[in-house]
Structures are given as C-alpha cells and as structure tokens.
C-alpha cells in the first residue's frame, strides 16, 4: 500500500472511530498533519522516562532510513533553526497562527533555500554550531510544505524524526497525542510492580520494599496478599509502569497516575505540559537512586519535598500515607494513557505495630531540601543553593591521597551521583601548593570522577581556593594542564593527494577536554561539522576549487592550551581506474578443485 494511501486510510479510521478517545483537553483535533508521508508510527511519546528528563515529544518512525521528506505540520513560518553537536542536532522551529510551535529535530539537510541561507550564516559567523531566528516574512510555510530531510543528527540513536508541539509563549511542550493524529490506541497501560517506602526517612537512604502485581479481570492485584500488613505508619508508594499503543512493542511513558486511599484522592501526576526548564524534575519523580544502581524506572506516587516540577497537578496531600489506626484501608492506583485507556491496581493495607522494625541508620550530618546547604573543611568546601535537593541526603565525605603527575590537590569524595541534584552547586578546593610554585593558576581545572566517568571545569582562583560548578556529586580533584591537544587524520607527506577523497575527517583529542576547533583553507574559515561530538568532517564543495591548498587547523583545550597543524594538499578531478574485465569460463584452479571434490565423494 502506498504511503499516501496509508495516510488516507488512517485519517478515515480516525474520524470514524477515533474521535473522543483522547484525554479531555481543549486541543483542536486535525489542525496538524502527520509530518512524514509514511504510515504513522511512533517509537516514543511525550512523558517517556529518559536519563535526567522526560521525553518531550514524539519519536516518529522513518522506516529506519534517513532522508525521508519532512513537511510542515500546519501553516505558519519558520521562526528559527538550531545546529548543535548533541541534543537536537539540526532542527527547525515553526510558529503557527494558533499560538503553538512545532519542532522537527535530528534532521539532515534543510530545504534548499533555507540550507543555503544557513550555510552563508555559518561562514559569515565562522561557526558550524548555530542558532538563528527569523521574521514571519523570511520563510513562510503552508501546511504540507517540504522543509527538510529526516536524519540521525545530534543525540539521536538511530534514524527517526523527533516532533514536538509547544505553547509559543511559555515554551511548554504539549502532548502531541492529544491533537488527533491518526494513531490508534486501545491498549491500557501495564503495571509491573509496586514499591513501598518508609517515609520516616529520606528516599535516598533506603531501598523500597517491592511487590509483584498480577493482572486480573477486575484489575491488577498483589497476588496471595489479601491484606498488605506493614509495620510502617508513615509510608508512600511508587509504581513501575509503561504504556503501549496498538501494533507497537515499544514501552512508552504513561500519561497519568493517581493514588486513592479509601476512595479519597491523595495525589496524582499528569505528564502533558512540561518546559525544558522543568524537565529535569523527572529526577524527583522517579526513584533516582534505584535507577542509577541498575534498576528500572520507578515512578513516585508522592511528591518529594524539593520537587517543584510540573507533573503533580492534583493532590489533596503530598501522597504520604499516615496510618493512624489498625483498620484495613483500601488503596487504588489508577494509571491512564493519552487515549483514556486505564489500568487499576487495587489492594488493602493494614498497620500492625508488632511488625515495626526501625532500620539501623548510621549517624551522619544531613542536608535538607528548600534551604542553602554548606559544607566546609580546611581545604574543601561545597555550596548548594536553595532549590538544589529533592529530599534530605546524608553528608558523606572523605579524602584520598590519589596523586598523578598533573594533580595538585587531594581527591575529595562527597556523596556520589546516585543522589540527584537539580541545580549546579559550587565546589571550592584548596591546592597542596599555592599558584606560582611550579604552575600558574590559569592552567588549573577541577575534575569530578566517579565509576570511571569524568567531567571537568576550568577553575577560577578565589581567596586561596580553586572554584568551579558541577551538577553531580562524586570525587573532586584539582589538576594543572599544560599539555596541548592532539590533531590527527591526515598524513605527514609534503603535498597530500586528496583527489579521490570526498571529504576530510580529522580527530581532535585532549588529556582533559577540547574546547574549540578552527580550520582555515588558504587563510579563510572552513566549515567542519562535529555531529555527536565525534570527528570533525569537511565535505568537499565549491569553497575548495581544484588546485593546491593550505589547510590550517587550530585546536584549543579547556584551559587555553593550543595546537596548530598545517597540511598542503592537492585536489583535482578524479576518475577511478577501470576494473580489469573478468574472463568468462572456468579457471583451471576451479576445475581442479571440482575434480578433487568428486574424487573425495567416490571414496
């Protein structure tokens, strides 16, 4: 069946059977068209749980191919584009008259006029990474206008189109499944397990108690547990759950979950309107510690004290349950998707003081959410701003005498990355020797390391400390960096013949981190791409005419060490050598081989 026929069939089915399926939102159905001329299919929805964020739109199937044509979902104008090594890669933003913006990401080339304009801007600004805004008159589009080719650029893990619908004024991402696209879903969400927490303590100081659940004709239950008897009288719940749509095996995110105690709503979350400034609150929505240590995503049905995110829209409490008596209480968890398919988990709970076994907790100082937290030692300080933590955390600190040729301080270990941090915090670290004794302070950086993963920041000198900001806990140490970056990719011959080549590929590496890359062809800036932060690539075009050229590349690291390399190369029209014709008939060698095989069979 042709692609356009598929679209027609899906739209007809939607208007016959699909209207009214989606959750009750005042979004105009049918305003937006599907942005590809392919059978409508998705591999991820808005609200799917990802590392450090909710997924903010739809990942649309492109038949596992790049360069599918992408079309404007509605009339409007291209308000901007972005080109970056990670994130969206190459993306387009279209503003529409209804006050909404659509986003198309992980693209390859834009349509020709826009591609040429962007290329000219890159050369004018001498930057491959770019962010441009346009007026309504520059690039107007009609519904269905071809705008780009799909790709796999940026943070994409495979060919697809990332598509978003945003409120133009607030930049909040809205749930595209509520806008009447020709996708059908009659599959209710799946609930995998229930988790229970002792809320006398922080969620980061415990592993919850898990209960397997079973689907029955009347909903999900905890099998063989008619009453969940517990010694906890202050507790909360979380669930592992996912959603699927018809014809897909992908585990998508659920849309809502609500917790009821004796049929009274306690708390509930809904993932349908999230901005990129808020999406990191997903780390407060899940059991981050459990996920970090290898577990699946577990979603809280309670609001952590430092969670100021957008998901928990309706609740009569923070979701913490207080069992003040020994009566049996009824608990119901309702889970829905964007098409109003629903799954319920039902169970009874009873407080039994005889089962109370207070856990043994080591005595540590603690940091609390909602306030400024400061930790100070003679050679190490840490400063956490007011809205940095989601729940109370233990303060664990020690030092290591871990030394290398480049280190100029002890290694200071503060907690670990299994505790999430919402905002960057400040680390102040005193060196073993003051600047001027064997090194200069301008070449110093701070490194955070844990489990083999590192991040580095250029350090500032302030009142006897080197200072930098980080977004994760771990092991912190100061280093002096005097080694310049290294550039590789071309031979060291006098004049390299690149006539057969279609591109130049260079690698830039550093002992810590590469900060800047600049290439010049015959003294003029030359555009090298750096998709996914990998190799630097120049594809030959009319900016490199035939002849002999000088290529000069300069790479700078995070503290300003630079390396410059120069190559001479020649580029002329190239005709691949003709292949020698293959003689027809069997060769003697092949005939001999056949004879040997026949002789072996006879034996």
N, C-alpha and C positions, 0 to 999 in steps of 0.2 A: 504494500500500500504506500502511495507517495506521501511525502512529508506534509504537503498542504492538505491532502485528503484526511490525514490523521488529525490535523488541527480542526477541520470542519466537523469531523465525527465527534471529537471531544467537546466542542462547543455545543453541538446539538444535544448530546447526552447531558451536559451540564444544565442547559436550560429546561430540559425535560424532567430531570430527576434531581439535579444537584442544588437548586436554589433553596436557601434556607438551612442548608446543612451547617454552614459555618457558625462560629460563635456570634452572639448578638452584638455586633459592632456597627456603627453608622458609617461604614465604608462603602463607597459606591462600587457596586459589582459591575464588571465589564468595562470599566474605564481604561484599564491597562490590558494590552495584548501580551501574549507569550513572546519573550524577546528572541527566540530562535524559531526557525521553520523546521522544527523537529518534533517528534512525539513528546508531549510534555511529561517529563520525569525529573525527579529530584533525588539527590543523594544526601542532602542535609537541609534542615529547616531552621527558622529563627528559634532560638532557645536551646538548640543542641549544645551540650556541655563540651567545652574545649578547655585547653590549658589556659588559665588566667582570664577567661572571658566566655560569655555566651556567644554562640554563632549568631551573627546579626542579620542574616537574610536567608535566601535560598541558594544552595549549590545546585545548578541545573546541569543535567546530563548533556554532554555534547557528543555522544556515541564514542567516547574515549578518543576523540580526534580533536586536533587543533584546527584553526582557520575555518570554523563554521561561521556563517554570516550572522551578525548580531544586529537587531533592529530596535529602534526607539519604541518603548512600550506605549507611549502616548505623545501627543503634540506638545511642543514646548521649545526650549532652546538649550543648547549645551552650555551649562554655566561654568564648567571647569573640567580640567583633566589633571591627573597626577601620574608621575612616573617615579618609582622607588624600587630599591633592590629587594625589599621584603614586602610584607603587608599585601596591598592590592596589586603590586606590580604596575601594570599600565591600566588606568581606569578612566571612565567617563562619568560625569555627573550631569543629569538633565533636569532642569526645573520645569514644572508644569503649571498651567493656569489654576489648577485646583489647590495650590498651596503645598504640593508634595514634590519630592525629588526622587528620581530613580537613579540607581548606581549600578554600573556594569564593570566588573573587575576581572583581573588576570587575563587581560586582552593581549593580542598581538597587535598588528598594525591598526591604526585608526583609518577612517575613510580618507581617500587621497588628499582632499583639500585641507582637512584637519591635520593629517600626518605631515604635510609639507609645512604648514604653519608652525607646528610643534618643533619640527627639525630646525627651522630657521631660528626659533626662540632658543633652542638648545645651543646653537652656535653663537647667537648673539650674547647669551648669558654665560657661555662657556661652562655649561653644566649639563650632564646627562640626566641626573635626577632633577625633577622639575614639578612645579605646581603652578597652574595658570588658571585665572578666572576670566570669563568672557561676558560681554554685554549681550542683551537679548537679540541684538541685530546681527551679531557676528556669525553665529552658526545655528539658525533656527532649524527645527526638525518637525516633520509631520509624523503622525502615528504610522509606524512601519518603515520609516526611513532607515536605510542601511547606515550604521555608524561605525562598525569595527568588525574585526575578525576575532573569534574566541581564541584563547590560548592557555598557557600554563605558567604565566609570569608571576613574580612575587612569591608570596608564601604558599602558593598552590602546590599540592602534592600530586597532581595529575590533571589532564585536560578537562576543563569544565568552565562554566560561566557562573560567577558569583553575582547575585542580583539582590538589590535592596530597594525598599520603599521608605523614604524618610519624610518626616514633617520638616518642611523647608526652614521654618522659623526656629524651631527648637533643636533640629538635627537629630531628633529621636527616631530610631529605626522602628517601623511598624511591622506587624506580622503580615507578610505578603499572602499567606493562605487565607486571610480574611477578605481578600479583594476579588474573589470569584474567578480565580484562574481555573482552567479546565483540568484540575487534578481531583481525583475521587478517593474518598477515604471512608470506609465503613468498618475499619479495624480499630477496636478500642485499645487504649494503652495497655502495656504489660507491666505488672508489678512483680518484681523479682524477690525482694526481701524487705524486711522491716528491721530497723535499728533502734535501740533504746539507750538513752544517755542518762547518767546520774548528774542532774543539774545543780547539785551542791558544789560541783567542781567545774572547771573550765573544760570545754570540749577538746582542748589541746593537751589535756593531762589524762586522757583515758582512751581506751578502745571500747566502742559500744558493744552491747550485747545484741547479737543478730538472731533473727527468727526467719526461717524459711516460710514461704507462703504458698498456698495451693489454690488454683482457680476451680471454682465450683459453679453450678447453675445459678446460685444466688450471690455470687461474688467471690472474692478472694478471702481465704481464712488462714489462720495459723493451724496447721493440721495437728490433731491429737492434743490440742491445748484449748479446752473449752473455756478456761479462765486463766489468764496470764497473771499468776500470783507473783508479787515482787516485794522486796524489802525497801524499795525506793518510794518516798512520798513526794519527792520533787524531781520530775523527770521530763524528758522530751523525746520526740520520735523523729525519725528520718526514714526515707524510702529509697530503694534502688528501683528505678522505673524507666521505661522508654516507650516510644511510640513508633508505629509503622503506618504507611499508607498502602492502599491496595496495590498489589503487584510489585512491592519492593521488600527486600530483605534488610535494608538499612535501618539501623536503630537511631531514630530521630529523637529530638527532645520533646518532653511532654509540655503541654500548654498551661495547665493549672493543676494545683493540688490543694485540697482543703482538709483540715483536721477538725473533727467534731467530737465533743465529749458529752455524752448523754443528749445527743442531738442539738447541742449548742455549739455554734461556730467558735472555735478557739483561734485559729489562724489559717491563712491561706496565701499562696503565691500565684502570680499570673505573669507569664513572660510574653509580653506583646508590645511593649513600648520602652525601649532602652537606648540611651545615647552611648557614644564611645567613651564619654567621661564617666559613665556609670557601670560599664560592662565588667570592670574588674571586681565589682561587688559579688560577682559569681563565686569568688573565693570564700566569701562569707556564707554563701547559700549552700555550699557543699561541705562535707567533712574533708577539709583540705589535707589534714594530716594523714588520714587513712588513704586518700588517693595518692599522695606523694610517696607513700611507702609501698605502693604497688597494688592497692585495692581499686575497685571500680568507683564510679561516681555515686555518692550517697547524698541525697538532697534533704536538707533540714526542713521540717515542718514547723520550726520555731524560728524566731528572729534573734540572732545573736546581738548582744548589747551594743556592739560597734558597727552593726550593719545598717547603713543609711541608704541602701540601694533602692531600686525601683520595683522589685519583684513582689514584696509583701504588701499588697494594696488593701486587703481587707482582713481585719482581725479584731477580735474582742480582747485579746491579750497578746503577749509575745509568743504564745504557743507552748509555754512551760506549763505542765500539768501538776497541780498540787492535790495530792490525795489526803484529805483531812480526816477520813474515816476508813473503816474496813469493809465498806459496802462494795458490791460489784458494780462497776461502771462500764458503760458501753462506749466503745471508740469506733469511729468510722473515718476512713480516709477516702476521699473522692478524688480521682485522677481523671482529667479530660484532655482531649486534643482540640485542635482548632476547628474541627468539624463536629464538635459536641459529642463525639463518642466518649463513653465514660466507663471506668472500672472502679469498683468499690472494694476496699479491704475492711472487713468487719471483725472485731474481736472484743472480748470482755477483759477488764483488768481489775485487780483487787490488791489493795495494800495489806501486807502481812508483816507487822513489826518483828516477828520472830525470824524473818528472812533477812533482816537488815545486817549487813556485814560491811561496816565502814572500811573503805580501802585504805591501805597504808600509803601515804604520800610523803615523800622526802620534804624536809623543810627547806624551802628556797624563798628568797625575796621574789616578789611578783610585780609585773607591770599591768596596769589596768587600762581598758579602753575608755575613750572620752576625755582623757587628760594628757598633759605633756608628761612624758617619762624620760628621766635622765639617769644614766649610769656612769659613774666616774671612778677611775683608778688613776694612779700617778702617771701612767704612760698610755692610757686608753680611755676614751670617753665615747659615749653614744647618746644621741639626742633624737627622741621620737616625737613628732608633732602630735597635736591633739587627736586627730582622726586617723591615726595610723594603725590601730589594732581593732580586731573584731571581737575578741574575748580576752579574758585575763590570761597571761602567759607567765610561766616560771622564768626567772632570770638565771641562766646557766652560763658561767664564764670561767675560762682558764687560759693559760698561755702555753705555747710550745716553743722550745728552742730550736725551731726549724730554720736552718740557715742555708743560703745559697750564695753564690758569688755576687749576685745582684741585690740581695736583701739587705736592708739597713735597719730592720726592727725585728722584734719578736713577732711570732704569729699569735694573734689574739682571737680566741674562739668565743663567739657569743651566740648562744642558742643554735638553731640550724634551720635550713629552708623549709622544713615541714610545717613551720608556723608561718602563715601568710602575713604579709604587710601591705596595707592599702596604699600608703604614700611613702615616698622616699624618706629615708632618715639620714642623719649626719653622723659620720664616723670621724673621730679625731684620734690620731695615733702619733705618739712621740718616738722619734728615731733613737737608736742607740748612741749615735754621734750627731752633733749639730751640723747643719749645712756649712760648707766651706772646708770641712775636714775630709777630703777625698772625693767629694761630689758637690754638685750645685743643685739647689732646691728646684730649679726649673725643669730638671730631668727626673723628678720623682713622681711615681704613681702609686696608688693603693690598689691592691688586688684582693678580691673576695674569691675564696675557693671552698668547695665542698663536694665530696664524692667525685672528684675529677673534673667538675665543671667550674669554670672561672669567669669572672667579669672584672674589668679594670677601669679605673677612672684616673684622669690626671689630677694630681693633688695640688691644693693651694696651701701656702705656708701662712700660719696664723698663730701668733703668741706661743711659739715653741712646739706647735703640733702641725702635722700634715693632715689636711681636711679634705674629705670627698663625700658624696652622697651615693647611697646604694638602695636597692629595692628588695634585697633578700638578706636574711641572716646567714652566718657562716663563719669562716676563718679569714681574718683580715691581716694583711701584712704590707709593709712599705718596701718598694724596690726603686733602685736608681737604674735608669735605662739609658745607655749610651750606644747601644747597637742600632745601626741604621737598618731599614727594611731591605728585603732582597727581591729582585725582579728577575724573572726567568720566562722563557717561552720562545726566544729566537736564538739562532746560532751566533757564534762569535766571529764568523768569517767577515772579510772586508766588505763585500757587497753581496748581500743575500739575494738570490733569485726567487722572488715571490710570484713570478708569472703564473705558475699553475695554481696558486692559492686563491681561495675566495674570501679569506678573512685572516686577520692576525689575532692570535689568542695569547695573552700574557697572564702570568701569575705574579701577584704581589703578596709577600708574606712578611711577618714580623715576629719577633720573640714575644711581643705582647699584643699589639693591635695596630692595624693600618688605619690611618685617619683620612688621608687624601691621596688621590691619584690624578695625575695630569699628563696628557700626551699632546705632543705638537708634531705636526707634519710640515716640514720646511718652515718652521717658525710660527705656524698658525695652529690654534687649538683644534684637536681632532677628537671626535666623539667615540669613546669606548663605552659600551654598555657593561653593566655589572649586575645582571639579574641573579637573584638569590644570594648575593654576596660572594659569588664564586669567581670564576675567571673574568678578566677584562677582555672584551671582544670588540674588534672593529671589523665590520663587513665592508669590503671594498665597494666604493661608489664613485660618483663623478668628482668628489673632492680629492681624489688621488688619481690624476691623469697618468697616462703612460709615460715612463721615463725613470730616472734615478732620483730617489728621495732620501731625505734625512728624517728619521723618526727619533724623537727625544722624549723620554718618559721620566717623570719625577714622582716619587712616592714618599709620603711623609707619615710618620707614626704618631702616636697619641701625645708624645712629649716634644715633638718637633724635630726628631732626627730624620734626615732626608737621604735618599739615594737617587742619583740621576744616571740613566744609561742612554747611550746613543747608538743607533744602528743605521747603516746605509743599506738600502735595498733597491732593487730594480723591479719594475712591473711593466710587462709588455704583453701584447696579445698572445694567447697561448692556444695551440692546437694539440690535443692529446695525440700521442703516436698511435698509428693504426695497428690493430692487432693482427698478428700473422694468421693467414687463413688456415683452418684446420683441415687436413687431408681426410677425405672420405674413405671408408673401408676400415677393416680391422687391422690393427698393427700386429707384427709378428709376436710381440710380447704378450698381447692379449690372447692370440691364438694358442700360443704355448701354454698359457695359464688355463685355458679351457680344456686343452688336451689332458693336462695333469689332473684336473678335477674329474674328468670322465674315467681316467685310469684308476683314480682312487675309489670311485664308486664301484667299479668292477671288482676290486679287491675286497 
